[in-house]
Amino acid sequence: MADLSTFEEWKSIYKKPERYDPLTKWLDPTEIELKTILNLIDLKDKTILDVGAGTGRLAIPISEIAKKVCAIEPHEDMINYMEKKVVEIENIEVKRASAEDIPYPDDFFDVVICSWVIQHFKDFKKSFSEIKRVLNKNGILLVVYNNGDDDWEKLTLIEDPNSKGIFQKRYKNVLKELKGFQTVKTKVLDSFITFPNIQIAEKIIRETRGLEAAKYVRENNMLKILNKMFIVYAKK
Ligand SMILES: C[S@@+](CC[C@H](N)C(=O)[O-])C[C@H]1O[C@@H](n2cnc3c(N)ncnc32)[C@H](O)[C@@H]1O
């Protein structure tokens, strides 16, 4: 089993945040993730924490509904990029921090969102206990990640057959850490990553999955990649 804490996926993309937003347009062209989050939780007038907010992809549209969005992000390049994007949005606060050490007081947030970020948690227990600490009573945590039973898993296994079950292990770890929450609901969504051409598909897969996976994508002309999303929604 690959070591979760040293999994290097996406690192080269985080160094060039201007590439991240177009990439997420291919990753979720219909914005099914944002639409599902908005259907699951009433964010109106709520105080929200976006953990590992990246370029502010979710924080920005959510700030149009919420009272306040606090976006924490540890990567300096991502932070600098996000700060420029949100400079005129008064109800978004950006801080350099990670899930393991959240710079907010106890019971501060109504909702915490962890979207595509659990793969980077160095310490699951510590991160989830921090999230629980900053959530208020009846506060809601929402985690989005791969279900594992999809093309991402297939491509991951081409590159590293020892990583079998890596996605399932991560989401099972999430569920384990949510034992103290009142209600935990999960939802699996089928979404399709659609690349505009095979050169871009190959480049992105090379950077995020590796050479062998990229070769497979080119040989099979995979412009559409099934990306099953696992969404967990828990009440404190
Ligand atoms: C795939 S991006 C997701 C960004 C954003 N949440 C989204 O859905 O578009 C993962 C982000 O998590 C950040 N990250 C890495 N380690 C982290 C940690 N320990 N705690 C919080 N965020 C982290 C990365 O720098 C990166 O910006």
The ligand as an SDF file (V2000), in Angstrom:
LIG
                    3D

 27 29  0  0  0  0  0  0  0  0999 V2000
   -6.8510   19.2910   -5.0510 C   0  0  0  0  0  0  0  0  0  0  0  0
   -6.6100   20.8140   -4.2060 S   0  0  0  0  0  0  0  0  0  0  0  0
   -8.2750   21.2010   -3.7710 C   0  0  0  0  0  0  0  0  0  0  0  0
   -8.5000   22.6820   -3.6900 C   0  0  0  0  0  0  0  0  0  0  0  0
   -9.9440   23.0530   -3.3960 C   0  0  0  0  0  0  0  0  0  0  0  0
  -10.4070   22.5090   -2.1380 N   0  0  0  0  0  0  0  0  0  0  0  0
  -10.8430   22.6090   -4.5280 C   0  0  0  0  0  0  0  0  0  0  0  0
  -11.7230   21.7570   -4.3000 O   0  0  0  0  0  0  0  0  0  0  0  0
  -10.6850   23.1310   -5.6410 O   0  0  0  0  0  0  0  0  0  0  0  0
   -5.9120   20.3860   -2.6170 C   0  0  0  0  0  0  0  0  0  0  0  0
   -5.4340   21.5910   -1.8140 C   0  0  0  0  0  0  0  0  0  0  0  0
   -5.1210   21.1590   -0.4780 O   0  0  0  0  0  0  0  0  0  0  0  0
   -3.9780   21.8710   -0.0320 C   0  0  0  0  0  0  0  0  0  0  0  0
   -3.3600   21.1410    1.0920 N   0  0  0  0  0  0  0  0  0  0  0  0
   -2.2660   20.3530    1.0740 C   0  0  0  0  0  0  0  0  0  0  0  0
   -2.0170   19.8620    2.3050 N   0  0  0  0  0  0  0  0  0  0  0  0
   -2.9800   20.3440    3.1280 C   0  0  0  0  0  0  0  0  0  0  0  0
   -3.2580   20.2090    4.5210 C   0  0  0  0  0  0  0  0  0  0  0  0
   -2.5110   19.4310    5.3090 N   0  0  0  0  0  0  0  0  0  0  0  0
   -4.3050   20.8780    5.0360 N   0  0  0  0  0  0  0  0  0  0  0  0
   -5.0740   21.6520    4.2350 C   0  0  0  0  0  0  0  0  0  0  0  0
   -4.8720   21.8080    2.9060 N   0  0  0  0  0  0  0  0  0  0  0  0
   -3.8350   21.1720    2.3570 C   0  0  0  0  0  0  0  0  0  0  0  0
   -3.1270   21.9370   -1.2890 C   0  0  0  0  0  0  0  0  0  0  0  0
   -2.1080   22.9170   -1.1870 O   0  0  0  0  0  0  0  0  0  0  0  0
   -4.1640   22.2240   -2.3610 C   0  0  0  0  0  0  0  0  0  0  0  0
   -4.3770   23.5850   -2.5580 O   0  0  0  0  0  0  0  0  0  0  0  0
  1  2  1  0
  2  3  1  0
  2 10  1  0
  3  4  1  0
  4  5  1  0
  5  6  1  0
  5  7  1  0
  7  8  2  0
  7  9  1  0
 10 11  1  0
 11 12  1  0
 11 26  1  0
 12 13  1  0
 13 14  1  0
 13 24  1  0
 14 15  1  0
 14 23  1  0
 15 16  2  0
 16 17  1  0
 17 18  1  0
 17 23  2  0
 18 19  1  0
 18 20  2  0
 20 21  1  0
 21 22  2  0
 22 23  1  0
 24 25  1  0
 24 26  1  0
 26 27  1  0
M  CHG  2   2   1   9  -1
M  END
$$$$
